[in-house]
Amino acid sequence: MRNESSPVLAEAAGVLSDELRSALARLAQVLQPEADLLEVRFLSRLEKLSYDVRQRRALSSLTLGNAGRFLARGCPLSDFFEEVEYNGRRLAKLNLTPNAVTSALAEFEKLLKPVLRKVLGAEFEQFLWVREQLQFCVMLTLNNAYYQVRETETQAFYEMFWAELKAKSLDELLERFLAILARFGRADRACLYLHDPATQAFVPRACYGGVAGSSVLAPAQSRLARELAKPLCFTLGVTPGVSALDPVWSVDFTTCWSIPLINAGSLIGVLQFAFVRAYEWLPREQELLTAAAERCTLAIEKAQMIESLAEQEAKIRSLAENMMHVEEAERRRVSRELHDQTGQDLLYIRLQMEMLENQLPEGEPRWRSRLGEIRDMTERTIIEIRRLIAALSPAVLEQLGLAAALRQLVTRFRTAHPAKVKLHLGRLGVLPKQTEVITYRLVQECLNNIAKHSGCQNVTLSVSSADQGLLLEVEDDGIGFNPEEALNKPGSFGLAGIRERVALMGGSCEVTSRPKSENTSSGTRVRVQLPVDGRCSRRTLNGRPGNTFRAEINRPNTRGRKTDKVLKD
């Protein structure tokens, strides 16, 4: 197959002046009677030098004798250079190096000089410059042809590299790879099949230039599978024992290339390319397609591993989400039992104590005092039970929503911790129940960590919704810590729990902390973003959702906000 004339052809033809063209025409005329014999001797010399028949045929088209044939037929010299460029690409694909081409043409020069001396006589020296100019233009065109081949190969691998990076699924990856390789080989139709071990069939997974056919049954030990396990170039409907996997190809096309996809010695698939016209398979094309098939095999293996990991991750996330629902349900069950059974029992005990205390005679102050102590302890236990019930399953969250539940949570925090708390609540709107529960638990965990570890004097809690997402920030001026060390500390689950809850919602979490030093103040900030419209923050890994968790140290956190409600000691 030939391309349209390139700019280099025009440049090569333009180098030749009118005087040089006339000299070439004169030289072709006197050389014409000797041209056939000269070509025979040249081809014989190349055969002795171990050039194969395809290389010999291409090399013979680059000579002065072939240029003379074009001129003798009245063809423009640009047609000769087009022939040179076409055969230059063939020589590149035949793996003949530029040095080997130069050496072969030097052999023709050895045969040409005596002939030119014979036919030109005294004019021989005058025509040497003509031969040199033509040879220069031939080498210019050859260099361009070799460059075209190498550039096409490089472009194919470059496109495959980017296809592997950009593809979001295995099917998209296969479609991209097949299209790149089909354009490289100039195929009219192409199909990529993967072998299914369960059904022993080759299943079409990608097609170029048409619609893929049906699956083809080919057990691993069958003759068809053994044939497909090696690179093939064959004529459709003619080559015995070989056929394309798509039977329609035998009717519509002439030539088929078949490249196996081998992984760990096993045939996992096959690439097949169809051509309307007979298209010879050249060594360089076979080598590149074989190398591309190896890369495709590795990419398929990687994509399948990623998809498998994605499936496993999805199962784990589904299980974790289900466990979270089970946890919330268990919290509600325990809180109901504490309220309906334990709480009522304790209240009954407390009333009985009060009744006994009232029924004791006035002369029994010691027993009255002991009953009073027991009654007081029972009352404190009832209060603690109610606190546990509220912590396990806050009724206000179920009945009045997130904003009221957060206000109640902050109020209870104030009673147990001597710190000033600022609560900023933006317009939250209607939030999914799961988002409200997750947000409440995140704030609860943050406040518990502050109460246990921070030693702070001021806490700022901010919750708002924007851009179809919910933003939660909790800041304190406590002693600070190293977030990385806290995450990796054995037996510590505070930050890890926050991270996992955010991950289940497909959100992002950032923890910033500054341990106290001589020159800087200390403090910690937890910043969480959660989606509220069903969409998730994503990592670009085959389109799978993920969470972002960043832990930073010594980062400023001064922020100004409008205060919706301020709770102080």
C-alpha positions in Angstrom: 0.0 0.0 0.0 1.3 3.4 -0.9 0.7 6.9 0.6 0.2 10.1 -1.3 3.4 11.9 -2.3 5.0 13.4 0.7 6.7 16.8 0.8 10.1 15.1 0.8 9.3 13.7 -2.7 8.6 17.1 -3.9 11.8 18.3 -2.3 13.8 15.5 -3.9 12.3 16.2 -7.3 12.8 20.0 -6.9 16.5 19.6 -6.3 16.9 18.5 -9.9 17.4 21.4 -12.2 16.2 21.5 -15.8 19.8 20.9 -16.9 20.0 17.9 -14.6 16.7 16.6 -15.9 17.9 16.8 -19.4 21.1 15.0 -18.5 19.2 12.3 -16.7 17.0 11.8 -19.8 20.1 11.5 -22.0 21.7 9.1 -19.5 18.6 7.0 -19.4 18.4 6.8 -23.2 22.0 5.5 -23.6 21.7 3.2 -20.6 18.3 1.6 -21.7 19.8 -1.2 -23.8 22.0 -2.3 -20.9 19.4 -1.8 -18.1 17.9 -5.3 -18.1 21.3 -7.1 -18.1 22.5 -4.7 -15.4 19.5 -5.5 -13.2 20.0 -9.2 -13.6 23.7 -9.0 -12.6 22.7 -6.7 -9.6 20.1 -9.2 -8.4 22.5 -12.1 -8.7 25.1 -10.2 -6.7 22.5 -9.4 -4.0 21.5 -13.1 -3.8 25.2 -14.1 -3.2 25.3 -11.5 -0.4 22.3 -13.3 1.3 19.6 -10.7 0.6 16.2 -12.4 0.4 14.0 -12.1 -2.6 11.8 -9.4 -1.2 14.8 -7.3 -0.2 16.4 -7.8 -3.7 13.2 -6.7 -5.4 12.9 -3.5 -3.3 16.6 -2.7 -3.7 16.5 -3.0 -7.5 13.8 -0.2 -7.6 16.2 2.3 -6.1 18.8 2.3 -8.9 19.6 4.5 -11.8 18.4 1.8 -14.1 14.9 1.9 -12.6 14.9 5.7 -12.9 15.8 5.3 -16.6 12.8 3.1 -17.1 10.4 5.7 -15.7 12.0 8.4 -17.9 11.9 6.1 -20.9 8.1 5.7 -20.4 7.7 9.4 -20.2 6.8 9.4 -16.5 7.7 12.4 -14.3 10.7 11.8 -12.0 8.4 12.3 -9.0 6.9 8.9 -9.8 10.3 7.3 -9.5 10.8 8.9 -6.1 7.4 7.7 -4.9 8.5 4.2 -5.9 11.7 4.8 -3.9 9.8 6.0 -0.8 7.4 3.0 -1.0 10.2 0.5 -1.3 12.1 2.4 1.4 9.3 1.7 3.8 9.2 -1.9 2.8 13.0 -2.2 3.4 12.5 -0.7 6.8 9.7 -3.2 7.6 11.9 -6.0 6.2 14.4 -5.1 8.9 17.1 -4.1 6.5 19.3 -1.4 8.1 20.2 1.9 6.3 23.8 0.7 6.3 22.8 -2.5 4.6 20.9 -0.5 2.0 23.9 1.7 1.4 26.1 -1.4 1.0 23.7 -2.9 -1.5 23.5 0.3 -3.6 27.3 0.4 -3.6 27.3 -3.0 -5.2 25.2 -1.6 -8.0 27.6 1.3 -8.4 30.4 -1.2 -9.0 28.4 -2.8 -11.8 27.3 0.6 -13.2 30.6 2.3 -13.7 32.0 -0.1 -16.4 28.8 0.0 -18.2 28.7 3.9 -18.2 32.3 4.0 -19.4 31.3 1.7 -22.3 28.2 3.5 -23.4 29.4 7.1 -22.7 33.0 6.9 -23.8 34.5 10.4 -23.5 31.4 11.7 -21.9 31.7 9.5 -18.9 33.3 12.1 -16.6 30.7 14.7 -17.6 27.9 12.5 -16.4 29.3 11.4 -13.0 27.7 14.5 -11.4 24.3 13.4 -12.8 24.6 10.0 -11.0 25.8 11.6 -7.8 22.9 14.1 -7.7 20.3 11.4 -8.3 21.9 9.2 -5.6 21.7 12.1 -3.2 18.0 12.5 -3.9 17.4 8.7 -3.5 19.1 8.7 -0.1 17.1 11.8 1.0 13.9 9.9 0.1 15.1 6.7 1.8 15.8 8.6 5.0 12.3 10.0 5.0 10.8 6.5 4.4 12.7 5.0 7.3 11.7 7.9 9.5 8.0 7.4 8.6 8.2 3.8 9.6 9.9 4.4 12.9 7.6 7.4 13.7 4.5 5.2 13.0 5.8 2.5 15.4 6.7 5.0 18.1 3.3 6.7 17.8 1.5 3.4 18.1 3.3 2.5 21.4 2.8 6.1 22.6 -1.0 5.9 22.0 -1.1 2.5 23.7 0.6 4.0 26.7 -2.0 6.7 27.0 -4.9 4.4 26.3 -3.8 2.3 29.2 -3.7 5.3 31.5 -7.0 6.7 30.4 -9.1 3.6 30.0 -11.7 3.3 32.8 -12.6 -0.4 32.2 -11.3 -3.5 30.5 -13.6 -3.2 27.6 -12.7 0.4 27.0 -9.0 -0.6 27.2 -9.4 -3.4 24.6 -11.4 -1.1 22.2 -8.6 1.5 22.4 -5.8 -1.0 21.9 -7.5 -2.7 19.0 -8.2 0.6 17.2 -4.6 1.7 17.6 -3.2 -1.5 16.2 -5.7 -1.6 13.4 -4.7 1.9 12.3 -1.0 0.9 12.5 -1.5 -2.2 10.3 -4.0 -0.3 8.0 -6.5 -3.2 8.6 -10.0 -2.9 7.2 -11.5 -5.0 10.0 -10.0 -6.1 13.4 -11.3 -8.1 16.3 -9.9 -9.0 19.7 -11.0 -12.3 21.3 -10.4 -13.5 24.9 -10.5 -17.2 25.8 -13.1 -18.1 28.4 -11.7 -21.1 30.4 -15.2 -22.0 31.7 -16.8 -22.4 28.2 -13.5 -23.0 26.3 -14.7 -20.4 23.7 -13.0 -17.4 22.2 -15.3 -14.5 23.0 -15.1 -11.3 21.0 -14.5 -8.4 23.4 -13.6 -5.6 20.9 -14.1 -4.9 17.2 -12.8 -2.3 14.8 -14.5 -1.4 11.4 -17.6 -3.5 12.0 -19.6 -5.7 14.3 -18.0 -8.6 16.1 -19.2 -12.1 15.3 -20.3 -14.7 17.8 -18.1 -16.7 20.2 -16.1 -19.6 18.7 -15.7 -22.9 20.7 -12.1 -23.9 20.8 -10.9 -26.2 23.6 -7.4 -25.6 24.8 -6.1 -28.8 23.2 -7.9 -28.4 19.9 -6.2 -27.9 16.5 -7.7 -24.4 16.2 -6.3 -23.4 19.6 -2.8 -24.8 18.7 -2.8 -22.9 15.4 -3.9 -19.6 17.1 -1.1 -19.9 19.7 1.4 -18.7 17.1 1.6 -15.6 14.8 0.0 -16.2 11.4 -0.5 -14.4 8.1 -2.7 -16.3 5.7 -5.0 -16.0 2.7 -8.6 -16.4 3.8 -10.4 -19.4 2.3 -7.2 -20.7 0.6 -4.6 -21.5 3.2 -5.3 -25.1 4.4 -5.9 -25.8 8.1 -6.2 -22.1 9.1 -9.2 -19.8 9.3 -10.4 -16.6 10.8 -12.5 -16.8 14.0 -15.2 -14.8 12.3 -16.5 -17.0 9.4 -17.8 -13.9 7.5 -14.2 -12.7 6.9 -13.7 -15.5 4.4 -16.3 -14.0 2.2 -15.5 -10.3 2.6 -11.7 -10.2 2.9 -8.6 -11.6 1.4 -5.8 -11.6 4.0 -5.8 -12.2 7.7 -3.2 -11.6 10.4 -3.5 -13.4 13.7 -1.5 -12.5 16.8 -1.8 -14.6 20.0 -2.1 -13.2 23.5 0.0 -15.4 25.7 0.2 -15.2 29.5 2.4 -17.5 31.5 2.5 -19.9 28.6 -1.3 -20.1 28.2 -3.3 -18.7 25.3 -5.7 -16.1 26.8 -6.8 -14.5 23.6 -6.0 -13.6 20.0 -5.9 -10.4 17.8 -7.0 -10.8 14.2 -6.8 -8.2 11.4 -8.5 -8.5 8.0 -7.6 -6.9 4.7 -9.7 -6.5 1.6 -6.7 -6.8 -0.7 -3.8 -9.2 -0.4 -1.4 -7.6 2.1 2.0 -9.1 2.7 3.1 -9.5 6.3 6.5 -8.0 6.7 8.9 -8.9 9.6 8.9 -5.5 11.2 5.1 -5.4 11.4 5.1 -8.9 12.9 7.6 -7.9 15.5 5.8 -4.7 16.5 2.4 -6.5 16.7 3.9 -9.3 18.7 5.4 -6.8 21.1 2.1 -4.8 21.2 0.3 -8.1 22.0 2.6 -8.7 24.9 1.9 -5.2 26.2 -1.8 -5.8 25.6 -1.6 -9.0 27.6 0.0 -7.3 30.5 -2.5 -4.5 30.4 -5.4 -7.0 30.3 -3.9 -8.8 33.3 -3.5 -5.5 35.2 -7.1 -4.3 34.2 -8.5 -7.7 35.3 -6.7 -7.4 38.6 -7.9 -3.9 39.2 -11.5 -4.9 38.3 -11.2 -7.9 40.7 -9.8 -5.6 43.4 -12.6 -3.2 42.7 -15.2 -5.9 43.1 -13.6 -7.1 46.3 -13.4 -3.5 47.6 -17.0 -3.0 46.7 -17.9 -6.1 48.6 -15.9 -5.0 51.6 -17.4 -1.6 51.5 -20.9 -3.1 51.2 -20.2 -5.3 54.1 -18.8 -2.4 56.2 -21.8 -0.3 55.3 -24.1 -3.2 56.3 -22.2 -3.5 59.5 -22.7 0.2 60.2 -26.4 -0.2 59.7 -26.3 -3.3 62.0 -24.4 -1.2 64.5 -27.0 1.6 64.4 -29.8 -1.0 64.7 -28.0 -2.6 67.7 -27.5 0.8 69.3 -31.3 1.5 69.0 -32.1 -2.0 70.3 -29.8 -1.6 73.3 -31.1 1.9 74.0 -34.7 0.6 73.9 -33.9 -2.2 76.3 -32.1 0.2 78.6 -35.0 2.5 78.5 -37.9 0.0 78.7 -36.3 -2.5 81.0 -33.3 -1.3 83.0 -34.4 2.3 83.2 -37.9 1.3 84.4 -36.5 -1.2 86.9 -34.1 1.4 88.3 -37.0 3.9 88.5 -39.1 1.4 90.4 -36.2 0.7 92.8 -35.8 4.4 93.4 -39.5 4.8 94.2 -39.4 1.8 96.5 -36.4 3.3 98.3 -38.3 6.6 98.7 -41.3 4.7 100.1 -39.2 2.7 102.5 -37.5 5.9 103.6 -40.8 7.5 104.3 -42.2 4.5 106.2 -39.2 4.2 108.6 -39.9 5.3 112.2 -38.4 8.6 113.3 -36.1 6.8 115.7 -34.1 5.1 112.9 -31.9 7.9 111.6 -29.1 5.5 110.6 -31.3 3.4 108.3 -33.0 6.5 106.9 -29.5 7.9 106.0 -28.4 4.6 104.3 -31.6 4.4 102.3 -31.1 8.0 101.3 -27.6 7.2 100.0 -28.9 4.2 98.1 -31.7 6.3 96.6 -29.2 9.1 95.6 -27.0 6.5 93.9 -30.0 5.0 92.1 -30.9 8.5 90.9 -27.3 9.0 89.6 -27.5 5.6 87.9 -30.8 6.6 86.2 -29.2 9.8 84.9 -26.2 7.9 83.6 -28.5 5.4 81.9 -30.4 8.2 80.2 -27.0 9.7 79.0 -26.0 6.3 77.6 -29.4 5.9 75.9 -29.0 9.4 74.3 -25.5 8.5 73.2 -26.5 5.2 71.8 -29.5 6.4 69.8 -30.4 10.1 70.2 -34.2 10.5 70.0 -33.8 14.1 69.0 -31.9 13.1 65.8 -34.8 10.8 64.8 -37.5 13.4 65.7 -36.0 16.9 65.1 -33.1 16.3 62.7 -29.3 16.9 62.6 -29.2 20.6 63.7 -31.2 20.0 67.0 -29.2 16.8 67.7 -25.9 18.7 67.3 -27.1 21.5 69.6 -28.0 18.9 72.2 -24.7 17.1 71.8 -22.7 20.3 72.3 -24.8 21.2 75.4 -24.0 17.8 76.9 -20.3 18.3 76.0 -20.3 21.6 77.9 -21.5 19.9 81.0 -18.6 17.5 81.1 -15.8 19.6 79.7 -14.7 23.1 80.8 -14.3 24.6 77.4 -16.0 27.4 75.4 -17.8 25.9 72.4 -18.9 27.8 69.3 -21.4 26.1 67.1 -21.9 27.3 63.5 -24.8 25.8 61.7 -25.5 26.8 58.1 -28.6 26.0 56.0 -28.5 22.2 56.0 -31.7 21.7 54.1 -33.1 18.2 53.8 -30.4 15.6 54.2 -30.5 11.8 53.7 -31.0 10.0 57.0 -27.7 8.1 56.5 -25.8 11.4 56.1 -27.4 12.8 59.3 -26.4 9.7 61.3 -22.8 9.7 59.9 -22.4 13.4 60.6 -23.7 13.0 64.1 -21.4 10.1 64.8 -18.4 12.0 63.4 -19.1 15.0 65.6 -19.6 12.7 68.6 -16.3 10.9 68.0 -14.4 14.3 67.5 -15.9 15.7 70.8 -15.0 12.5 72.6 -11.4 12.7 71.4 -11.2 16.4 72.4 -12.6 15.6 75.9 -10.1 12.7 76.4 -6.9 14.1 74.8 -6.8 17.7 73.8 -6.9 19.7 77.1 -8.3 22.6 75.0 -10.0 25.8 76.1 -11.9 26.6 72.9 -13.8 24.4 70.4 -15.3 25.5 67.1 -17.8 23.3 65.4 -19.1 24.2 61.9 -21.6 22.3 59.8 -22.9 23.6 56.4 -24.0 22.4 53.1 -22.9 23.7 49.7 -22.4 22.4 46.1 -24.6 19.4 46.9 -22.3 18.3 49.7 -22.0 18.7 53.4 -18.9 20.3 55.1 -18.0 19.5 58.7 -15.2 21.2 60.6 -14.1 20.7 64.2 -11.3 22.9 65.6 -9.7 23.1 69.0 -6.7 24.9 70.6 -5.5 21.8 72.5 -2.1 20.3 72.8 -2.1 18.8 69.2 -0.6 15.6 68.1 1.0 13.8 65.1 -1.9 12.5 62.9 0.3 9.9 61.2 1.4 8.4 64.5 -2.1 8.4 65.8 -3.4 6.5 62.7 -0.7 3.9 63.0 -0.9 3.5 66.8 -2.0 0.0 67.8 -5.3 -0.1 69.6 -6.2 3.4 68.6 -9.4 3.6 66.5 -10.6 7.2 66.9 -9.1 8.7 63.7 -9.4 5.3 61.9 -13.1 5.2 62.7 -13.6 8.7 61.4 -11.7 7.8 58.2 -13.7 4.6 57.6 -17.1 6.3 58.1 -16.1 9.0 55.7 -14.9 6.4 53.2 -18.2 4.6 53.3 -19.9 7.8 52.2 -17.4 8.4 49.5 -16.3 11.7 51.1 -12.9 13.3 52.0 -11.3 13.8 55.3 -8.4 16.1 56.3 -6.8 16.2 59.7 -4.5 19.1 60.5 -2.7 19.3 63.9 0.0 21.5 65.4 1.8 20.2 68.5 2.7 23.1 70.8 6.1 24.6 70.5 7.9 27.8 71.7 7.0 29.9 68.6 3.6 28.5 67.6 0.3 27.9 69.1 -1.2 24.4 69.1 -4.4 23.0 67.9 -6.2 20.4 65.7 -8.7 20.7 62.9 -10.8 17.9 61.4 -12.3 18.8 58.0 -14.8 16.4 56.4 -16.7 16.7 53.1 -19.6 14.3 52.4 -21.7 14.0 49.3 -25.5 14.3 49.8 -26.8 13.7 46.3 -25.6 10.1 45.7 -22.4 11.2 44.1 -19.0 10.4 45.5 -15.6 12.1 45.6 -13.5 9.9 43.3 -10.0 8.7 42.8 -9.3 8.1 39.1 -8.9 4.4 39.2 -11.2 2.8 36.6 -14.0 5.1 37.9 -14.2 3.6 41.3 -15.2 5.8 44.3 -12.7 6.4 47.0 -11.9 8.7 49.9 -9.2 11.2 50.5 -7.5 11.3 53.9 -4.8 13.8 54.5 -2.9 14.2 57.8 -0.8 17.4 58.1 1.3 19.0 60.8 2.0 22.7 61.5 -0.6 24.2 59.1 -2.3 27.5 60.0 -6.0 27.2 60.6 -7.3 30.7 61.3 -10.7 31.1 59.8 -13.5 33.6 60.2 -17.2 32.6 60.3 -20.5 34.0 61.1 -21.8 32.6 64.3 -25.2 31.0 64.2 -25.2 30.1 67.9 -22.6 30.5 70.7 -22.6 28.3 73.7 -20.3 29.4 76.5 -19.6 28.4 80.1 
